Amino acid sequence: MWLFNKKEESAPAPRLAKTILCIPGSWNSYEAFKDALIVTTDATYMMAALVLMDVEGKTFFEVELFPTFIQ
């Protein structure tokens, strides 16, 4: 009988990339930008709040929008 519990291995934390990305365009709102991003990338990239997610690569990007759509 072993006195200690075996440590369970957890999945590695998602990678947070440090990248500056410019997406030129004209959207009336954050929702319009988010919807366009999903449609044009066939849902490879998605957004939740201010996080851009590469679904296939499991990479996450913190996002700043200029001009700011979120009020």
All heavy atoms as a GROMACS GRO file, in nm:
protein
  567
    1MET      N    1   0.084  -0.118   0.000
    1MET     CA    2   0.000   0.000   0.000
    1MET      C    3   0.088   0.124   0.000
    1MET      O    4   0.180   0.136   0.080
    1MET     CB    5  -0.091  -0.003   0.123
    1MET     CG    6  -0.175   0.120   0.134
    1MET     SD    7  -0.270   0.109   0.286
    1MET     CE    8  -0.420   0.172   0.231
    2TRP      N    9   0.059   0.215  -0.091
    2TRP     CA   10   0.136   0.338  -0.106
    2TRP      C   11   0.074   0.446  -0.018
    2TRP      O   12  -0.047   0.467  -0.020
    2TRP     CB   13   0.138   0.380  -0.253
    2TRP     CG   14   0.231   0.492  -0.281
    2TRP    CD1   15   0.194   0.618  -0.311
    2TRP    CD2   16   0.372   0.492  -0.282
    2TRP    NE1   17   0.304   0.697  -0.332
    2TRP    CE2   18   0.417   0.621  -0.313
    2TRP    CE3   19   0.469   0.394  -0.258
    2TRP    CZ2   20   0.549   0.656  -0.323
    2TRP    CZ3   21   0.601   0.429  -0.268
    2TRP    CH2   22   0.640   0.558  -0.300
    3LEU      N   23   0.155   0.519   0.058
    3LEU     CA   24   0.104   0.618   0.151
    3LEU      C   25   0.065   0.750   0.087
    3LEU      O   26  -0.009   0.827   0.145
    3LEU     CB   27   0.208   0.644   0.260
    3LEU     CG   28   0.244   0.523   0.348
    3LEU    CD1   29   0.353   0.559   0.446
    3LEU    CD2   30   0.121   0.474   0.421
    4PHE      N   31   0.117   0.777  -0.032
    4PHE     CA   32   0.091   0.905  -0.097
    4PHE      C   33   0.003   0.884  -0.220
    4PHE      O   34   0.016   0.783  -0.289
    4PHE     CB   35   0.221   0.972  -0.139
    4PHE     CG   36   0.314   0.995  -0.024
    4PHE    CD1   37   0.420   0.909   0.000
    4PHE    CD2   38   0.294   1.101   0.062
    4PHE    CE1   39   0.505   0.930   0.106
    4PHE    CE2   40   0.378   1.123   0.168
    4PHE     CZ   41   0.485   1.036   0.192
    5ASN      N   42  -0.081   0.982  -0.249
    5ASN     CA   43  -0.163   0.976  -0.370
    5ASN      C   44  -0.076   1.009  -0.490
    5ASN      O   45   0.009   1.098  -0.484
    5ASN     CB   46  -0.278   1.077  -0.363
    5ASN     CG   47  -0.380   1.038  -0.258
    5ASN    OD1   48  -0.395   0.920  -0.227
    5ASN    ND2   49  -0.448   1.136  -0.203
    6LYS      N   50  -0.100   0.937  -0.597
    6LYS     CA   51  -0.027   0.963  -0.720
    6LYS      C   52  -0.072   1.097  -0.777
    6LYS      O   53  -0.192   1.124  -0.786
    6LYS     CB   54  -0.052   0.852  -0.821
    6LYS     CG   55   0.026   0.867  -0.948
    6LYS     CD   56   0.002   0.750  -1.042
    6LYS     CE   57   0.080   0.770  -1.169
    6LYS     NZ   58   0.057   0.661  -1.263
    7LYS      N   59   0.022   1.180  -0.815
    7LYS     CA   60  -0.010   1.312  -0.871
    7LYS      C   61  -0.065   1.295  -1.013
    7LYS      O   62  -0.005   1.228  -1.095
    7LYS     CB   63   0.115   1.400  -0.874
    7LYS     CG   64   0.089   1.538  -0.926
    7LYS     CD   65   0.215   1.621  -0.925
    7LYS     CE   66   0.186   1.757  -0.982
    7LYS     NZ   67   0.306   1.840  -0.988
    8GLU      N   68  -0.181   1.356  -1.035
    8GLU     CA   69  -0.239   1.352  -1.169
    8GLU      C   70  -0.179   1.463  -1.253
    8GLU      O   71  -0.163   1.575  -1.206
    8GLU     CB   72  -0.391   1.370  -1.161
    8GLU     CG   73  -0.461   1.254  -1.093
    8GLU     CD   74  -0.610   1.271  -1.094
    8GLU    OE1   75  -0.662   1.340  -1.184
    8GLU    OE2   76  -0.676   1.216  -1.005
    9GLU      N   77  -0.143   1.430  -1.375
    9GLU     CA   78  -0.087   1.530  -1.465
    9GLU      C   79  -0.200   1.609  -1.529
    9GLU      O   80  -0.298   1.553  -1.575
    9GLU     CB   81  -0.001   1.464  -1.571
    9GLU     CG   82   0.124   1.400  -1.513
    9GLU     CD   83   0.214   1.345  -1.621
    9GLU    OE1   84   0.208   1.395  -1.735
    9GLU    OE2   85   0.291   1.253  -1.591
   10SER      N   86  -0.186   1.741  -1.529
   10SER     CA   87  -0.288   1.826  -1.590
   10SER      C   88  -0.240   1.872  -1.727
   10SER      O   89  -0.121   1.868  -1.758
   10SER     CB   90  -0.318   1.946  -1.501
   10SER     OG   91  -0.200   2.021  -1.483
   11ALA      N   92  -0.334   1.915  -1.807
   11ALA     CA   93  -0.302   1.966  -1.941
   11ALA      C   94  -0.225   2.097  -1.926
   11ALA      O   95  -0.248   2.173  -1.834
   11ALA     CB   96  -0.429   1.988  -2.021
   12PRO      N   97  -0.131   2.123  -2.018
   12PRO     CA   98  -0.056   2.248  -2.010
   12PRO      C   99  -0.149   2.368  -2.032
   12PRO      O  100  -0.250   2.358  -2.100
   12PRO     CB  101   0.046   2.237  -2.123
   12PRO     CG  102  -0.007   2.132  -2.215
   12PRO     CD  103  -0.092   2.042  -2.131
   13ALA      N  104  -0.113   2.480  -1.973
   13ALA     CA  105  -0.192   2.602  -1.989
   13ALA      C  106  -0.185   2.649  -2.133
   13ALA      O  107  -0.086   2.628  -2.201
   13ALA     CB  108  -0.137   2.710  -1.896
   14PRO      N  109  -0.293   2.712  -2.182
   14PRO     CA  110  -0.290   2.763  -2.320
   14PRO      C  111  -0.181   2.869  -2.335
   14PRO      O  112  -0.151   2.942  -2.241
   14PRO     CB  113  -0.428   2.825  -2.340
   14PRO     CG  114  -0.502   2.806  -2.215
   14PRO     CD  115  -0.416   2.738  -2.115
   15ARG      N  116  -0.123   2.873  -2.454
   15ARG     CA  117  -0.018   2.971  -2.480
   15ARG      C  118  -0.080   3.107  -2.506
   15ARG      O  119  -0.179   3.120  -2.574
   15ARG     CB  120   0.062   2.929  -2.604
   15ARG     CG  121   0.132   2.797  -2.585
   15ARG     CD  122   0.196   2.754  -2.713
   15ARG     NE  123   0.089   2.739  -2.811
   15ARG     CZ  124   0.106   2.703  -2.936
   15ARG    NH1  125   0.224   2.677  -2.980
   15ARG    NH2  126   0.003   2.692  -3.018
   16LEU      N  127  -0.018   3.210  -2.453
   16LEU     CA  128  -0.061   3.348  -2.478
   16LEU      C  129   0.044   3.412  -2.566
   16LEU      O  130   0.157   3.434  -2.523
   16LEU     CB  131  -0.077   3.424  -2.347
   16LEU     CG  132  -0.127   3.568  -2.359
   16LEU    CD1  133  -0.265   3.572  -2.424
   16LEU    CD2  134  -0.133   3.634  -2.223
   17ALA      N  135   0.009   3.437  -2.691
   17ALA     CA  136   0.104   3.493  -2.786
   17ALA      C  137   0.118   3.643  -2.766
   17ALA      O  138   0.023   3.710  -2.728
   17ALA     CB  139   0.057   3.463  -2.928
   18LYS      N  140   0.238   3.694  -2.790
   18LYS     CA  141   0.262   3.838  -2.782
   18LYS      C  142   0.286   3.887  -2.925
   18LYS      O  143   0.395   3.874  -2.979
   18LYS     CB  144   0.382   3.866  -2.693
   18LYS     CG  145   0.355   3.829  -2.550
   18LYS     CD  146   0.468   3.866  -2.460
   18LYS     CE  147   0.433   3.827  -2.318
   18LYS     NZ  148   0.535   3.866  -2.224
   19THR      N  149   0.179   3.938  -2.983
   19THR     CA  150   0.180   3.978  -3.123
   19THR      C  151   0.099   4.105  -3.140
   19THR      O  152  -0.002   4.124  -3.072
   19THR     CB  153   0.116   3.868  -3.210
   19THR    OG1  154   0.186   3.746  -3.188
   19THR    CG2  155   0.121   3.902  -3.357
   20ILE      N  156   0.142   4.190  -3.231
   20ILE     CA  157   0.060   4.305  -3.270
   20ILE      C  158   0.001   4.273  -3.406
   20ILE      O  159   0.073   4.242  -3.500
   20ILE     CB  160   0.144   4.434  -3.276
   20ILE    CG1  161   0.198   4.467  -3.136
   20ILE    CG2  162   0.061   4.549  -3.332
   20ILE    CD1  163   0.292   4.585  -3.134
   21LEU      N  164  -0.129   4.281  -3.414
   21LEU     CA  165  -0.201   4.245  -3.536
   21LEU      C  166  -0.293   4.359  -3.573
   21LEU      O  167  -0.369   4.407  -3.490
   21LEU     CB  168  -0.283   4.118  -3.510
   21LEU     CG  169  -0.373   4.068  -3.621
   21LEU    CD1  170  -0.289   4.022  -3.739
   21LEU    CD2  171  -0.460   3.955  -3.570
   22CYS      N  172  -0.283   4.405  -3.696
   22CYS     CA  173  -0.372   4.511  -3.745
   22CYS      C  174  -0.470   4.450  -3.844
   22CYS      O  175  -0.428   4.385  -3.940
   22CYS     CB  176  -0.291   4.618  -3.817
   22CYS     SG  177  -0.258   4.760  -3.720
   23ILE      N  178  -0.597   4.468  -3.819
   23ILE     CA  179  -0.700   4.420  -3.911
   23ILE      C  180  -0.775   4.542  -3.961
   23ILE      O  181  -0.862   4.594  -3.892
   23ILE     CB  182  -0.795   4.321  -3.842
   23ILE    CG1  183  -0.718   4.205  -3.781
   23ILE    CG2  184  -0.900   4.271  -3.941
   23ILE    CD1  185  -0.802   4.111  -3.698
   24PRO      N  186  -0.740   4.590  -4.081
   24PRO     CA  187  -0.810   4.708  -4.131
   24PRO      C  188  -0.953   4.673  -4.170
   24PRO      O  189  -0.981   4.563  -4.216
   24PRO     CB  190  -0.727   4.748  -4.254
   24PRO     CG  191  -0.659   4.624  -4.297
   24PRO     CD  192  -0.640   4.541  -4.173
   25GLY      N  193  -1.041   4.765  -4.149
   25GLY     CA  194  -1.181   4.742  -4.186
   25GLY      C  195  -1.270   4.845  -4.122
   25GLY      O  196  -1.226   4.926  -4.041
   26SER      N  197  -1.394   4.839  -4.159
   26SER     CA  198  -1.491   4.933  -4.106
   26SER      C  199  -1.610   4.855  -4.053
   26SER      O  200  -1.689   4.800  -4.130
   26SER     CB  201  -1.534   5.028  -4.218
   26SER     OG  202  -1.631   5.116  -4.170
   27TRP      N  203  -1.620   4.846  -3.920
   27TRP     CA  204  -1.731   4.778  -3.857
   27TRP      C  205  -1.804   4.876  -3.769
   27TRP      O  206  -1.743   4.963  -3.706
   27TRP     CB  207  -1.680   4.659  -3.773
   27TRP     CG  208  -1.611   4.557  -3.857
   27TRP    CD1  209  -1.669   4.459  -3.930
   27TRP    CD2  210  -1.470   4.545  -3.878
   27TRP    NE1  211  -1.573   4.385  -3.995
   27TRP    CE2  212  -1.449   4.436  -3.965
   27TRP    CE3  213  -1.359   4.615  -3.834
   27TRP    CZ2  214  -1.324   4.396  -4.007
   27TRP    CZ3  215  -1.233   4.575  -3.876
   27TRP    CH2  216  -1.217   4.467  -3.961
   28ASN      N  217  -1.934   4.862  -3.760
   28ASN     CA  218  -2.014   4.955  -3.681
   28ASN      C  219  -2.013   4.923  -3.532
   28ASN      O  220  -2.048   5.007  -3.451
   28ASN     CB  221  -2.159   4.954  -3.730
   28ASN     CG  222  -2.169   5.007  -3.871
   28ASN    OD1  223  -2.089   5.090  -3.910
   28ASN    ND2  224  -2.264   4.958  -3.946
   29SER      N  225  -1.973   4.800  -3.497
   29SER     CA  226  -1.978   4.759  -3.356
   29SER      C  227  -1.882   4.643  -3.333
   29SER      O  228  -1.833   4.579  -3.428
   29SER     CB  229  -2.119   4.715  -3.318
   29SER     OG  230  -2.152   4.596  -3.386
   30TYR      N  231  -1.858   4.617  -3.208
   30TYR     CA  232  -1.778   4.502  -3.168
   30TYR      C  233  -1.843   4.373  -3.219
   30TYR      O  234  -1.775   4.284  -3.269
   30TYR     CB  235  -1.763   4.500  -3.016
   30TYR     CG  236  -1.708   4.372  -2.961
   30TYR    CD1  237  -1.572   4.344  -2.972
   30TYR    CD2  238  -1.791   4.280  -2.899
   30TYR    CE1  239  -1.521   4.225  -2.922
   30TYR    CE2  240  -1.740   4.162  -2.848
   30TYR     CZ  241  -1.605   4.135  -2.860
   30TYR     OH  242  -1.555   4.018  -2.811
   31GLU      N  243  -1.975   4.362  -3.205
   31GLU     CA  244  -2.047   4.242  -3.250
   31GLU      C  245  -2.029   4.220  -3.400
   31GLU      O  246  -2.011   4.107  -3.445
   31GLU     CB  247  -2.196   4.252  -3.215
   31GLU     CG  248  -2.224   4.245  -3.066
   31GLU     CD  249  -2.185   4.112  -3.003
   31GLU    OE1  250  -2.206   4.007  -3.067
   31GLU    OE2  251  -2.134   4.115  -2.891
   32ALA      N  252  -2.033   4.328  -3.479
   32ALA     CA  253  -2.014   4.317  -3.624
   32ALA      C  254  -1.874   4.267  -3.656
   32ALA      O  255  -1.855   4.184  -3.745
   32ALA     CB  256  -2.041   4.451  -3.691
   33PHE      N  257  -1.774   4.318  -3.583
   33PHE     CA  258  -1.636   4.272  -3.602
   33PHE      C  259  -1.623   4.124  -3.565
   33PHE      O  260  -1.566   4.045  -3.640
   33PHE     CB  261  -1.539   4.356  -3.518
   33PHE     CG  262  -1.399   4.301  -3.517
   33PHE    CD1  263  -1.319   4.313  -3.629
   33PHE    CD2  264  -1.349   4.236  -3.405
   33PHE    CE1  265  -1.190   4.261  -3.629
   33PHE    CE2  266  -1.221   4.185  -3.405
   33PHE     CZ  267  -1.141   4.197  -3.517
   34LYS      N  268  -1.676   4.087  -3.450
   34LYS     CA  269  -1.668   3.949  -3.404
   34LYS      C  270  -1.736   3.854  -3.503
   34LYS      O  271  -1.680   3.750  -3.538
   34LYS     CB  272  -1.733   3.938  -3.266
   34LYS     CG  273  -1.723   3.801  -3.203
   34LYS     CD  274  -1.780   3.800  -3.063
   34LYS     CE  275  -1.931   3.805  -3.069
   34LYS     NZ  276  -1.996   3.780  -2.942
   35ASP      N  277  -1.854   3.890  -3.551
   35ASP     CA  278  -1.926   3.806  -3.648
   35ASP      C  279  -1.848   3.794  -3.779
   35ASP      O  280  -1.839   3.685  -3.836
   35ASP     CB  281  -2.065   3.862  -3.674
   35ASP     CG  282  -2.156   3.851  -3.553
   35ASP    OD1  283  -2.124   3.775  -3.459
   35ASP    OD2  284  -2.260   3.921  -3.551
   36ALA      N  285  -1.791   3.904  -3.827
   36ALA     CA  286  -1.713   3.901  -3.951
   36ALA      C  287  -1.590   3.812  -3.935
   36ALA      O  288  -1.552   3.738  -4.026
   36ALA     CB  289  -1.672   4.042  -3.991
   37LEU      N  290  -1.527   3.819  -3.820
   37LEU     CA  291  -1.409   3.737  -3.793
   37LEU      C  292  -1.443   3.589  -3.798
   37LEU      O  293  -1.373   3.510  -3.861
   37LEU     CB  294  -1.351   3.773  -3.655
   37LEU     CG  295  -1.229   3.696  -3.611
   37LEU    CD1  296  -1.108   3.740  -3.692
   37LEU    CD2  297  -1.205   3.715  -3.464
   38ILE      N  298  -1.552   3.551  -3.736
   38ILE     CA  299  -1.593   3.410  -3.734
   38ILE      C  300  -1.628   3.361  -3.874
   38ILE      O  301  -1.584   3.255  -3.917
   38ILE     CB  302  -1.712   3.389  -3.637
   38ILE    CG1  303  -1.665   3.413  -3.494
   38ILE    CG2  304  -1.771   3.250  -3.652
   38ILE    CD1  305  -1.778   3.422  -3.393
   39VAL      N  306  -1.705   3.442  -3.947
   39VAL     CA  307  -1.749   3.401  -4.081
   39VAL      C  308  -1.632   3.392  -4.179
   39VAL      O  309  -1.620   3.293  -4.252
   39VAL     CB  310  -1.857   3.498  -4.134
   39VAL    CG1  311  -1.885   3.474  -4.281
   39VAL    CG2  312  -1.985   3.485  -4.052
   40THR      N  313  -1.546   3.492  -4.181
   40THR     CA  314  -1.438   3.494  -4.280
   40THR      C  315  -1.327   3.394  -4.252
   40THR      O  316  -1.252   3.359  -4.342
   40THR     CB  317  -1.376   3.635  -4.293
   40THR    OG1  318  -1.327   3.676  -4.165
   40THR    CG2  319  -1.477   3.734  -4.345
   41THR      N  320  -1.316   3.345  -4.129
   41THR     CA  321  -1.212   3.246  -4.098
   41THR      C  322  -1.270   3.106  -4.079
   41THR      O  323  -1.200   3.016  -4.033
   41THR     CB  324  -1.136   3.285  -3.969
   41THR    OG1  325  -1.225   3.281  -3.858
   41THR    CG2  326  -1.070   3.420  -3.983
   42ASP      N  327  -1.395   3.087  -4.119
   42ASP     CA  328  -1.462   2.957  -4.101
   42ASP      C  329  -1.450   2.907  -3.958
   42ASP      O  330  -1.422   2.790  -3.933
   42ASP     CB  331  -1.408   2.853  -4.199
   42ASP     CG  332  -1.444   2.884  -4.343
   42ASP    OD1  333  -1.554   2.939  -4.365
   42ASP    OD2  334  -1.362   2.855  -4.433
   43ALA      N  335  -1.464   2.997  -3.863
   43ALA     CA  336  -1.461   2.969  -3.718
   43ALA      C  337  -1.325   2.918  -3.670
   43ALA      O  338  -1.315   2.858  -3.565
   43ALA     CB  339  -1.572   2.875  -3.679
   44THR      N  340  -1.219   2.941  -3.749
   44THR     CA  341  -1.084   2.909  -3.701
   44THR      C  342  -1.046   3.005  -3.590
   44THR      O  343  -0.979   2.968  -3.495
   44THR     CB  344  -0.981   2.919  -3.816
   44THR    OG1  345  -1.019   2.824  -3.916
   44THR    CG2  346  -0.842   2.888  -3.768
   45TYR      N  347  -1.087   3.131  -3.604
   45TYR     CA  348  -1.064   3.231  -3.500
   45TYR      C  349  -1.199   3.273  -3.443
   45TYR      O  350  -1.296   3.290  -3.516
   45TYR     CB  351  -0.993   3.354  -3.557
   45TYR     CG  352  -0.850   3.327  -3.592
   45TYR    CD1  353  -0.814   3.286  -3.719
   45TYR    CD2  354  -0.750   3.340  -3.496
   45TYR    CE1  355  -0.683   3.260  -3.752
   45TYR    CE2  356  -0.619   3.314  -3.527
   45TYR     CZ  357  -0.586   3.274  -3.655
   45TYR     OH  358  -0.455   3.248  -3.686
   46MET      N  359  -1.204   3.289  -3.311
   46MET     CA  360  -1.325   3.333  -3.243
   46MET      C  361  -1.286   3.433  -3.136
   46MET      O  362  -1.170   3.440  -3.096
   46MET     CB  363  -1.396   3.213  -3.181
   46MET     CG  364  -1.436   3.107  -3.283
   46MET     SD  365  -1.517   2.968  -3.207
   46MET     CE  366  -1.680   3.035  -3.188
   47MET      N  367  -1.383   3.511  -3.091
   47MET     CA  368  -1.356   3.608  -2.985
   47MET      C  369  -1.454   3.589  -2.870
   47MET      O  370  -1.570   3.559  -2.890
   47MET     CB  371  -1.370   3.751  -3.037
   47MET     CG  372  -1.252   3.793  -3.121
   47MET     SD  373  -1.249   3.969  -3.150
   47MET     CE  374  -1.198   4.030  -2.990
   48ALA      N  375  -1.402   3.608  -2.751
   48ALA     CA  376  -1.483   3.612  -2.630
   48ALA      C  377  -1.428   3.728  -2.548
   48ALA      O  378  -1.310   3.729  -2.514
   48ALA     CB  379  -1.474   3.482  -2.552
   49ALA      N  380  -1.514   3.826  -2.525
   49ALA     CA  381  -1.471   3.950  -2.459
   49ALA      C  382  -1.354   4.008  -2.537
   49ALA      O  383  -1.368   4.032  -2.655
   49ALA     CB  384  -1.439   3.925  -2.314
   50LEU      N  385  -1.240   4.028  -2.476
   50LEU     CA  386  -1.124   4.083  -2.546
   50LEU      C  387  -1.014   3.979  -2.563
   50LEU      O  388  -0.895   4.008  -2.554
   50LEU     CB  389  -1.071   4.205  -2.471
   50LEU     CG  390  -1.166   4.325  -2.475
   50LEU    CD1  391  -1.111   4.440  -2.392
   50LEU    CD2  392  -1.191   4.372  -2.617
   51VAL      N  393  -1.056   3.856  -2.593
   51VAL     CA  394  -0.961   3.747  -2.619
   51VAL      C  395  -0.991   3.690  -2.756
   51VAL      O  396  -1.102   3.648  -2.784
   51VAL     CB  397  -0.970   3.637  -2.511
   51VAL    CG1  398  -0.878   3.521  -2.544
   51VAL    CG2  399  -0.938   3.694  -2.375
   52LEU      N  400  -0.890   3.690  -2.843
   52LEU     CA  401  -0.899   3.629  -2.975
   52LEU      C  402  -0.840   3.490  -2.963
   52LEU      O  403  -0.730   3.473  -2.913
   52LEU     CB  404  -0.820   3.713  -3.076
   52LEU     CG  405  -0.805   3.657  -3.217
   52LEU    CD1  406  -0.942   3.653  -3.286
   52LEU    CD2  407  -0.708   3.741  -3.297
   53MET      N  408  -0.916   3.390  -3.007
   53MET     CA  409  -0.872   3.252  -2.993
   53MET      C  410  -0.849   3.187  -3.129
   53MET      O  411  -0.934   3.195  -3.216
   53MET     CB  412  -0.979   3.171  -2.920
   53MET     CG  413  -1.009   3.221  -2.781
   53MET     SD  414  -1.151   3.140  -2.707
   53MET     CE  415  -1.285   3.227  -2.790
   54ASP      N  416  -0.732   3.126  -3.146
   54ASP     CA  417  -0.705   3.041  -3.260
   54ASP      C  418  -0.747   2.901  -3.217
   54ASP      O  419  -0.678   2.834  -3.141
   54ASP     CB  420  -0.557   3.045  -3.295
   54ASP     CG  421  -0.518   2.948  -3.406
   54ASP    OD1  422  -0.604   2.873  -3.456
   54ASP    OD2  423  -0.399   2.948  -3.444
   55VAL      N  424  -0.864   2.859  -3.263
   55VAL     CA  425  -0.924   2.735  -3.215
   55VAL      C  426  -0.838   2.615  -3.250
   55VAL      O  427  -0.817   2.526  -3.167
   55VAL     CB  428  -1.067   2.718  -3.271
   55VAL    CG1  429  -1.129   2.587  -3.227
   55VAL    CG2  430  -1.154   2.836  -3.228
   56GLU      N  431  -0.785   2.611  -3.372
   56GLU     CA  432  -0.704   2.496  -3.414
   56GLU      C  433  -0.568   2.494  -3.345
   56GLU      O  434  -0.521   2.389  -3.304
   56GLU     CB  435  -0.688   2.497  -3.566
   56GLU     CG  436  -0.818   2.472  -3.640
   56GLU     CD  437  -0.804   2.484  -3.790
   56GLU    OE1  438  -0.692   2.512  -3.839
   56GLU    OE2  439  -0.905   2.464  -3.859
   57GLY      N  440  -0.504   2.609  -3.335
   57GLY     CA  441  -0.372   2.615  -3.276
   57GLY      C  442  -0.373   2.629  -3.125
   57GLY      O  443  -0.269   2.625  -3.060
   58LYS      N  444  -0.492   2.647  -3.068
   58LYS     CA  445  -0.509   2.664  -2.924
   58LYS      C  446  -0.420   2.775  -2.869
   58LYS      O  447  -0.357   2.761  -2.766
   58LYS     CB  448  -0.485   2.533  -2.851
   58LYS     CG  449  -0.585   2.426  -2.890
   58LYS     CD  450  -0.565   2.299  -2.815
   58LYS     CE  451  -0.668   2.197  -2.862
   58LYS     NZ  452  -0.647   2.067  -2.807
   59THR      N  453  -0.416   2.886  -2.944
   59THR     CA  454  -0.340   3.003  -2.902
   59THR      C  455  -0.438   3.115  -2.873
   59THR      O  456  -0.538   3.131  -2.942
   59THR     CB  457  -0.244   3.047  -3.014
   59THR    OG1  458  -0.160   2.936  -3.049
   59THR    CG2  459  -0.156   3.162  -2.969
   60PHE      N  460  -0.410   3.191  -2.769
   60PHE     CA  461  -0.499   3.298  -2.725
   60PHE      C  462  -0.426   3.431  -2.735
   60PHE      O  463  -0.308   3.440  -2.703
   60PHE     CB  464  -0.544   3.274  -2.581
   60PHE     CG  465  -0.625   3.150  -2.563
   60PHE    CD1  466  -0.565   3.025  -2.563
   60PHE    CD2  467  -0.761   3.157  -2.550
   60PHE    CE1  468  -0.640   2.910  -2.548
   60PHE    CE2  469  -0.838   3.043  -2.536
   60PHE     CZ  470  -0.776   2.920  -2.534
   61PHE      N  471  -0.496   3.535  -2.782
   61PHE     CA  472  -0.440   3.668  -2.795
   61PHE      C  473  -0.526   3.766  -2.716
   61PHE      O  474  -0.648   3.764  -2.728
   61PHE     CB  475  -0.440   3.714  -2.942
   61PHE     CG  476  -0.363   3.624  -3.034
   61PHE    CD1  477  -0.424   3.515  -3.093
   61PHE    CD2  478  -0.231   3.651  -3.063
   61PHE    CE1  479  -0.354   3.433  -3.180
   61PHE    CE2  480  -0.160   3.569  -3.149
   61PHE     CZ  481  -0.221   3.460  -3.207
   62GLU      N  482  -0.463   3.851  -2.635
   62GLU     CA  483  -0.536   3.960  -2.572
   62GLU      C  484  -0.554   4.067  -2.679
   62GLU      O  485  -0.464   4.095  -2.756
   62GLU     CB  486  -0.457   4.017  -2.455
   62GLU     CG  487  -0.446   3.921  -2.339
   62GLU     CD  488  -0.363   3.977  -2.225
   62GLU    OE1  489  -0.323   4.095  -2.231
   62GLU    OE2  490  -0.337   3.902  -2.131
   63VAL      N  491  -0.672   4.126  -2.685
   63VAL     CA  492  -0.706   4.219  -2.792
   63VAL      C  493  -0.736   4.358  -2.738
   63VAL      O  494  -0.800   4.372  -2.635
   63VAL     CB  495  -0.831   4.166  -2.869
   63VAL    CG1  496  -0.876   4.264  -2.975
   63VAL    CG2  497  -0.802   4.030  -2.930
   64GLU      N  498  -0.688   4.457  -2.810
   64GLU     CA  499  -0.728   4.597  -2.787
   64GLU      C  500  -0.787   4.646  -2.918
   64GLU      O  501  -0.729   4.627  -3.023
   64GLU     CB  502  -0.608   4.682  -2.750
   64GLU     CG  503  -0.549   4.649  -2.615
   64GLU     CD  504  -0.432   4.740  -2.582
   64GLU    OE1  505  -0.431   4.856  -2.626
   64GLU    OE2  506  -0.343   4.693  -2.510
   65LEU      N  507  -0.905   4.704  -2.911
   65LEU     CA  508  -0.972   4.753  -3.032
   65LEU      C  509  -0.964   4.905  -3.037
   65LEU      O  510  -0.995   4.972  -2.941
   65LEU     CB  511  -1.118   4.708  -3.033
   65LEU     CG  512  -1.141   4.557  -3.031
   65LEU    CD1  513  -1.289   4.528  -3.018
   65LEU    CD2  514  -1.085   4.494  -3.155
   66PHE      N  515  -0.921   4.959  -3.152
   66PHE     CA  516  -0.913   5.104  -3.173
   66PHE      C  517  -0.983   5.137  -3.302
   66PHE      O  518  -0.947   5.081  -3.405
   66PHE     CB  519  -0.768   5.151  -3.178
   66PHE     CG  520  -0.695   5.129  -3.051
   66PHE    CD1  521  -0.614   5.019  -3.034
   66PHE    CD2  522  -0.709   5.219  -2.946
   66PHE    CE1  523  -0.547   4.999  -2.915
   66PHE    CE2  524  -0.641   5.199  -2.827
   66PHE     CZ  525  -0.560   5.088  -2.812
   67PRO      N  526  -1.078   5.222  -3.312
   67PRO     CA  527  -1.141   5.287  -3.198
   67PRO      C  528  -1.220   5.185  -3.118
   67PRO      O  529  -1.264   5.085  -3.169
   67PRO     CB  530  -1.233   5.391  -3.260
   67PRO     CG  531  -1.264   5.339  -3.395
   67PRO     CD  532  -1.142   5.260  -3.438
   68THR      N  533  -1.237   5.210  -2.994
   68THR     CA  534  -1.303   5.116  -2.906
   68THR      C  535  -1.452   5.107  -2.935
   68THR      O  536  -1.520   5.207  -2.937
   68THR     CB  537  -1.281   5.157  -2.759
   68THR    OG1  538  -1.142   5.168  -2.736
   68THR    CG2  539  -1.340   5.056  -2.665
   69PHE      N  540  -1.498   4.985  -2.961
   69PHE     CA  541  -1.640   4.963  -2.984
   69PHE      C  542  -1.715   4.942  -2.854
   69PHE      O  543  -1.832   4.966  -2.843
   69PHE     CB  544  -1.661   4.838  -3.071
   69PHE     CG  545  -1.606   4.851  -3.210
   69PHE    CD1  546  -1.516   4.758  -3.257
   69PHE    CD2  547  -1.643   4.955  -3.291
   69PHE    CE1  548  -1.466   4.768  -3.385
   69PHE    CE2  549  -1.592   4.967  -3.420
   69PHE     CZ  550  -1.505   4.873  -3.466
   70ILE      N  551  -1.644   4.890  -2.753
   70ILE     CA  552  -1.708   4.855  -2.627
   70ILE      C  553  -1.722   4.978  -2.541
   70ILE      O  554  -1.628   5.053  -2.522
   70ILE     CB  555  -1.627   4.747  -2.553
   70ILE    CG1  556  -1.615   4.622  -2.641
   70ILE    CG2  557  -1.690   4.714  -2.419
   70ILE    CD1  558  -1.524   4.518  -2.587
   71GLN      N  559  -1.841   5.001  -2.491
   71GLN     CA  560  -1.865   5.119  -2.408
   71GLN      C  561  -1.891   5.080  -2.265
   71GLN      O  562  -1.942   4.981  -2.234
   71GLN     CB  563  -1.982   5.198  -2.463
   71GLN     CG  564  -1.954   5.248  -2.603
   71GLN     CD  565  -2.075   5.321  -2.661
   71GLN    OE1  566  -2.177   5.337  -2.596
   71GLN    NE2  567  -2.060   5.366  -2.784
   0.00000   0.00000   0.00000
